[in-house]
Amino acid sequence: MDAITMIKERRSVRTFKNEKVDRELMKEIVDISRWAPSWGNFQVGRYTLVDDKATIERLGIEGVNGFVYNINTLKEAKGVAVLSFVKGKSGKLDQDEYVTSKDSSWEVFDAGIACQTFCLAAHAKGVGTVIMGVINDESISEIVGLPEEETVAALIVYGYPDEKPVATPRMDVEDIMRFV
Ligand SMILES: Cc1cc2nc3c(=O)[nH]c(=O)nc-3n(C[C@H](O)[C@H](O)[C@H](O)COP(=O)(O)O)c2cc1C
């Protein structure tokens, strides 16, 4: 799959086949995701992969703030990647001070790049994903036992697609770009 096709044809998938994705394949997807760029090449993104039914159920009950849409997707899910990042690094250079007005926001920026890289890698390998931002970071941290130095960025539900979602609309290029 070429890069343009990969970018254009990735869709959020919320209905999955009743089949777990092999851990080796998920390891390959994370192995590809490692190549995402990051602030200072600090590589703060972390992936905690959950493929245990009871834990996924708990994520649905306690991890998505009661948002029914996400609860229903998680009922279907065979796997969930908890995307987290190591706090307090991105945005800094040699000193322990943030060097731009965005302060620590760069760590979320890094997590976003890691997230998209993971989703594209998964898509290229035939695995569907949906990113979830309506989540409860603290509950999820507790459920998966996240290390103290990390915080949750997003959930990425994954599995073999059992739907082919139609393309979601996009704004026109003229509406989102300008030359100066
Ligand atoms: C930061 C972020 C948060 C999102 N949160 C959710 C969510 O909580 N639940 C959900 O079903 N989809 C969520 N999505 C998926 C978007 O709805 C989806 O990407 C968008 O509608 C475009 O569709 P596409 O991914 O199929 O191109 C999220 C996407 C992003 C990037």
PDBQT file of the ligand as one rigid body, heavy atoms in Angstrom, charges set to zero:
ROOT
HETATM    1  C1  LIG A 201      -8.426  13.185  19.004  1.00  0.00    +0.000 C 
HETATM    2  C2  LIG A 201      -9.553  12.312  18.501  1.00  0.00    +0.000 A 
HETATM    3  C3  LIG A 201     -10.537  11.893  19.377  1.00  0.00    +0.000 A 
HETATM    4  C4  LIG A 201     -11.564  11.057  18.932  1.00  0.00    +0.000 A 
HETATM    5  N1  LIG A 201     -12.482  10.565  19.828  1.00  0.00    +0.000 NA
HETATM    6  C5  LIG A 201     -13.406   9.673  19.412  1.00  0.00    +0.000 A 
HETATM    7  C6  LIG A 201     -14.259   9.033  20.360  1.00  0.00    +0.000 A 
HETATM    8  O1  LIG A 201     -14.200   9.263  21.569  1.00  0.00    +0.000 OA
HETATM    9  N2  LIG A 201     -15.147   8.114  19.879  1.00  0.00    +0.000 N 
HETATM   10  C7  LIG A 201     -15.235   7.794  18.552  1.00  0.00    +0.000 A 
HETATM   11  O2  LIG A 201     -16.054   6.936  18.204  1.00  0.00    +0.000 OA
HETATM   12  N3  LIG A 201     -14.428   8.393  17.627  1.00  0.00    +0.000 NA
HETATM   13  C8  LIG A 201     -13.523   9.302  18.030  1.00  0.00    +0.000 A 
HETATM   14  N4  LIG A 201     -12.644   9.865  17.114  1.00  0.00    +0.000 N 
HETATM   15  C9  LIG A 201     -12.748   9.488  15.683  1.00  0.00    +0.000 C 
HETATM   16  C10 LIG A 201     -13.278  10.659  14.821  1.00  0.00    +0.000 C 
HETATM   17  O3  LIG A 201     -14.661  10.775  15.038  1.00  0.00    +0.000 OA
HETATM   18  C11 LIG A 201     -12.942  10.368  13.343  1.00  0.00    +0.000 C 
HETATM   19  O4  LIG A 201     -11.555  10.302  13.187  1.00  0.00    +0.000 OA
HETATM   20  C12 LIG A 201     -13.501  11.445  12.407  1.00  0.00    +0.000 C 
HETATM   21  O5  LIG A 201     -14.905  11.435  12.432  1.00  0.00    +0.000 OA
HETATM   22  C13 LIG A 201     -13.045  11.231  10.950  1.00  0.00    +0.000 C 
HETATM   23  O6  LIG A 201     -13.409   9.950  10.489  1.00  0.00    +0.000 OA
HETATM   24  P1  LIG A 201     -12.305   8.911   9.945  1.00  0.00    +0.000 P 
HETATM   25  O7  LIG A 201     -11.391   8.594  11.094  1.00  0.00    +0.000 OA
HETATM   26  O8  LIG A 201     -13.087   7.709   9.510  1.00  0.00    +0.000 OA
HETATM   27  O9  LIG A 201     -11.575   9.565   8.816  1.00  0.00    +0.000 OA
HETATM   28  C14 LIG A 201     -11.629  10.693  17.556  1.00  0.00    +0.000 A 
HETATM   29  C15 LIG A 201     -10.619  11.128  16.684  1.00  0.00    +0.000 A 
HETATM   30  C16 LIG A 201      -9.582  11.920  17.149  1.00  0.00    +0.000 A 
HETATM   31  C17 LIG A 201      -8.488  12.330  16.185  1.00  0.00    +0.000 C 
ENDROOT
TORSDOF 0
